[in-house]
Amino acid sequence: MTKHYDHAQVQEFWQYVWERDDVYTLAADAEDPTYVLGMFPYTSGTLHMGHVRNYAITDAYARYRRMQGDDVLHPMGWDAFGLPAENAAFERKTDPRSWTEACIRRMREELETMGFGYDWSREITTCEPDYYRWNQWLFKRLYEAGLVEYEAASVNWCPDCETVLAAAQVEEREVKRSETSHVASDEAASHDHERVCWRCETPVGRRELDQWFFTITDYAEELHDDLEALEGWPDGVREIQRNWIGRQEGTRIAFEVADYSEGSVDVFSTRPETVYGATYLAVSPGHDLARELADANDDVAAYVDAVREQDPSEVGFAGVETDATATHPLTDEELPVYVAGYVLEDVGTGAVMGVPAHNERDHAFAAEHDLLIEQVVIPSTPDKRTSLEDGPYTDDGILEHSGEYDGLESDVARERVVADHDALEEDVTYRLRDWLISRQRYWGTPIPVVHCEDCGHVLVPDEELPVELPEFVRTTGNPLEAHDSFRETECPDCGGPARRETDTMDTFVDSSWYFLRFLSPHLEDAPFDTELADEWLPVDVYVGGEEHAILHLLYTRFFTKALADLDLLDRREPITELKSQGTVLYDGEKMSSSKGNVVAPQEYGAETTRLFVLSAAHPEQDFEWTANNVRGAYDLQQTLYGMATAFVAEGDTRVERLDHDEYIAREIDRTIAAATEEYDRFRFHRAATEIQELARVLRRYREYDRPHGEVYRRGLLALAALIAPMAPHLGEECWNKLRGDGLVVEADWPEPENELEDYRRERQLVETTLADVRDIVDTAAIDDPERIELVVAPAWKYDVLRIAADYADKELADGDPGSLVDRVLETDAVAELAVGREPVATFVTDLAGRDDRADFESVLAAADELAILERSSWLVTDEFDADVVVRSASDDDELAARARPGKPAIRIR
């Protein structure tokens, strides 16, 4: 019988057995299963280490819950639409579907090789018509509910991808530019930022296009407020979403504008007390007022056209003065109106009151256009006054030149000015913008709309869904636009000629509800079973990268809320517990094929790899991939397998049960309890440590004496069960060799045989005592100790300690140890003790003077402490080859004074 564990030799057999027995298939009649889900992979071609870590986490937890007796839903599918597949197909002179299907076959085989236990009967693929049909159906329901808009907009445009990007798909990248100073010989380097495409990192421009939007802003308040209740989500993810939603309290101020069709322009300000310092009004180039003014003024039109397709960061503080004037709502002064590119259409109201004395950007604009800078807030402390030529004063202070509000502090004036004037009204704005879903690409869900000159936008009838993608045509720009047979169609309403919508949906639509399709993937008359969704949701555990905090996770929350309002769901939040996985690093950098630092999942063996990524660190932490650390995971497998095979082969055991057998039995219980807690908290690295430590002590136990057959076998079976969620093939192989009942994947999770309320304290007692013995031996330079006495404190000390604990926190906080002694001595329980007052006072005084407050926590009973030390004394004997005596101190024992609860006195000869 080989003692070497070879995962490759056993994986095929055990995977066959698992598939034969349908161990991962969830029964259709399951009641409220535990729903464990990893973010499904984009079909990029092969699995990378980030995938492995993600799916190792979900697989380990799903297996653990299954062994705990839960029905478990653990599905897998494919995020299969998107521009990268289209680009990859173009480079390989094939079509996106063929490329994607090849990727799926390869990636599924890799997932199976890794031993991940999925319910493959629920597999979904988003590029299949039977899936994206429901994207289209849901689009229609959202449209009918008023949550879809079609409008012209200045949008982000990636010239390389040749498509529109949503705001969240534009990233800022720091660039280093060299610029020459005013002194010709002095060249300085400065850092700047540019906006780039999230996929290809090409600088992003602007275009004016008719686009489809989901009005996610209708849910801005709820999306923001409900974050507070998502206690199972990482604080970092919730904070990212809060910042992206960007809730801001302030004031809406109306400025009347002459000859404007809307009558007035609203601005939003967080500092309404500075309104008296407004010296101009500025609107964004996309504002309705700017459009009206451009129709009547060539200079305005030229400026609007010039900046429309520029990135706001490129516009700077240029602008154009218009013929319009705005009336100041409090002073009735006429203010000039500007169209200015620094005013962003999608922030606030798209208009600002220019207060150059108290706002950085307004100050820069006023300096550029020689506008009046009127200071209306001065520092409370005169020595803090600064020249407005150098920049604005942006702190709070005292108002001046503000009429009846002169002399008031900023915060007081802020409240009064709003309360006193109807033109000012408290308001809340959000940074969140509507979700732009139009993409000018082929490989996505066709938007189910036709454009008819007579009927306008017409939705494709449900019975004609799905609108399927036509055969791929190789072209630049939008392939569907060039596909005549797809583009030209008939109007569903009037039957006349019409043009089919040629934009496809943002692929984040696919992933915003896929977790629902997993519930009923073969349902033909609805996207998902509503009753089942109400019973099985929310997703209990969802695992993925924090980089999805804005796009995917925010859109998923929006979809869930919208579907609830459409009476398709009872739930308004999709996920109970979110786990954000950390990054796998190599030489300090994230693994990336572009950096050439990628380690393939198969390079070290599938099971070694998955065990290492789980045992290396907490799932949310980054960790470094090193060959030496991987070796530790490999060695653990070999150790466990070798222990099982040796036990089966040798069978040299005892029947009688001794003290050290009881210690091992108890340590098995302690390990089960600790590992269970770690699995519950997703701390697989600590569970792996518990397994390693139990294996170590079992090996030591076996070397110390012939093991007790029943105890030792139970320990080995516990190891097989505890490792099985992380290394399933190994767990199954060991379980089988040890003749465990059935399959370990379907076995009950091991349970302690005894109550273990104090297992941590039990371990601490043994570990501390061993450490103290070593310290004495080393300090006293005792080469060969012959006799070691461990003396447990007298029973009365345990009673006194419990009494003292009732008063300790308060008395020690008061800084009065003497008061603690008095209170303890006054208690009836102490008065009844056989020992005198002086020993009690000495003991309590000693406790009160200690920095370590652990002594005041509840401790083991004296009898329990004695029993534990007796059972563990073999460890001392084994380490020091000395006779060990464990006893309780008597009242006249010279060691009694030194012994404390949890800290036995030690004598070594």
TAHUCOR-V726978 format. One record per backbone hydrogen bond with DSSP energy under -0.5 kcal/mol. NH is the residue of the N-H (numbers start at 1). CO is the residue of the C=O. If there is no record, write none. Layout:
BEGIN
NH	CO
NH	CO
END
This chain:
BEGIN
6	4
7	5
9	6
10	6
10	7
11	7
12	8
14	10
15	11
16	12
17	13
18	14
19	15
20	16
21	17
22	19
23	18
25	22
26	24
30	27
32	30
34	71
35	33
36	34
36	73
37	541
39	543
41	77
43	79
44	42
51	48
52	48
53	49
54	50
55	51
56	52
57	53
58	54
59	55
60	56
61	57
62	58
63	59
64	60
65	61
66	62
67	63
68	64
69	66
70	65
73	34
74	72
78	124
79	41
80	78
82	443
85	82
86	82
87	83
88	84
89	85
90	86
91	87
92	88
93	90
94	89
99	95
100	96
101	97
102	98
103	99
104	100
105	101
106	102
107	103
108	104
109	105
110	106
111	107
112	108
113	109
114	110
115	112
116	111
118	116
119	74
120	118
122	119
123	120
124	76
126	78
128	125
131	128
132	128
133	129
134	131
135	131
136	132
137	133
138	134
139	135
140	136
141	137
142	138
143	139
144	140
145	141
146	143
147	142
149	213
151	211
153	209
155	153
155	207
156	165
157	205
158	163
159	157
159	203
162	158
163	158
165	156
169	166
170	167
171	169
171	196
173	194
175	192
177	175
177	190
179	177
179	188
181	186
184	182
186	183
187	185
188	179
188	186
190	177
192	175
194	173
196	171
197	202
198	169
201	197
204	195
205	157
206	309
207	155
209	153
209	207
211	151
211	209
213	149
214	435
215	147
215	213
216	214
218	215
219	216
220	217
223	219
224	220
225	221
226	222
227	224
228	225
229	226
230	227
231	229
232	576
233	230
238	234
239	235
240	236
241	237
242	238
243	239
244	240
245	241
246	242
247	242
248	429
250	427
251	269
252	425
253	251
253	267
254	423
255	265
256	254
256	327
257	263
258	325
260	257
263	260
264	262
265	255
267	253
268	351
269	251
274	271
275	272
277	274
278	275
279	354
280	354
281	336
282	352
283	338
284	350
287	284
291	287
292	288
293	289
294	290
295	291
296	292
296	293
297	293
301	297
302	298
303	299
304	300
305	301
306	302
307	303
308	304
309	305
310	307
314	311
315	311
315	312
316	312
318	315
320	339
322	337
326	335
327	256
328	326
328	333
332	328
335	326
335	333
336	279
337	324
338	281
339	320
340	283
340	338
341	318
343	340
344	342
347	344
350	347
352	282
354	280
354	352
355	353
358	355
363	359
364	360
365	361
366	362
367	363
368	364
369	365
370	366
371	366
374	277
374	372
375	373
378	398
382	380
384	381
385	382
390	387
391	387
393	357
394	392
398	378
399	408
400	376
405	402
406	403
407	399
408	405
410	397
413	409
414	410
415	411
416	412
417	413
418	414
419	415
420	416
421	417
421	418
424	421
425	252
427	250
429	248
431	245
432	245
435	214
436	434
437	212
437	435
438	212
439	504
441	439
444	442
446	444
447	503
449	447
450	458
451	499
452	450
452	456
456	452
458	450
460	448
464	461
465	462
468	466
475	473
479	477
481	478
482	478
483	480
484	482
486	483
487	483
488	484
489	498
491	496
495	491
498	489
499	451
500	487
500	498
501	449
504	439
505	445
506	437
509	506
511	507
512	508
512	509
513	510
516	513
517	513
518	514
519	516
520	516
520	517
521	518
523	520
530	528
533	529
534	530
535	531
536	532
537	533
539	574
540	35
541	35
542	577
543	37
544	579
546	581
548	545
549	546
553	548
554	550
555	551
556	552
557	553
558	554
559	555
560	556
561	557
562	558
563	559
564	560
565	561
566	562
567	564
568	563
569	563
576	539
577	539
577	540
578	232
579	542
580	578
581	544
581	579
582	619
585	583
585	623
586	589
589	586
591	584
595	592
596	592
597	592
600	598
603	600
605	602
609	605
610	606
611	607
612	608
613	609
614	610
615	611
616	612
619	682
621	618
623	583
625	585
626	624
630	626
631	627
632	628
633	629
634	630
635	631
636	632
637	633
638	634
639	635
640	636
641	637
642	638
643	639
644	640
645	641
646	642
647	643
648	644
649	645
650	646
651	647
653	651
654	707
658	656
662	658
663	659
664	660
665	661
666	662
667	663
668	664
669	665
670	666
671	667
672	668
673	669
674	670
675	671
676	672
677	673
678	674
679	675
680	676
681	677
682	679
683	678
684	682
686	683
687	683
688	684
689	685
690	686
691	687
692	688
693	689
694	690
695	691
696	692
697	693
698	694
699	695
700	696
701	697
702	698
703	699
704	700
705	701
709	654
709	707
712	708
713	709
714	710
715	711
716	712
717	713
718	714
719	715
720	716
721	717
722	718
723	719
724	720
725	721
726	723
727	723
731	727
732	728
733	729
734	730
735	731
736	732
737	733
738	734
739	736
740	735
746	743
747	744
749	67
759	756
762	758
763	759
764	760
765	761
766	762
767	763
768	764
769	765
770	766
771	767
772	768
773	769
774	770
775	771
776	772
777	773
778	774
779	775
780	776
781	778
782	777
783	781
788	883
789	907
790	885
791	789
791	905
792	790
792	887
797	794
798	794
798	795
799	795
800	796
801	797
802	798
803	799
804	800
805	801
806	802
806	803
807	804
808	804
809	805
811	807
812	808
813	809
814	810
815	812
816	811
819	816
820	816
821	817
822	818
823	819
824	820
825	821
826	822
827	823
827	824
831	827
832	828
833	830
840	836
841	837
842	838
843	839
844	840
845	841
846	842
847	843
848	844
849	845
850	847
853	851
855	852
856	853
857	854
865	861
866	862
867	863
868	864
869	865
870	866
871	867
872	868
873	869
873	870
875	872
876	872
877	873
878	874
879	875
880	876
881	877
883	786
885	788
887	790
889	792
893	890
896	893
898	895
899	895
900	903
903	900
905	791
907	789
909	787
END
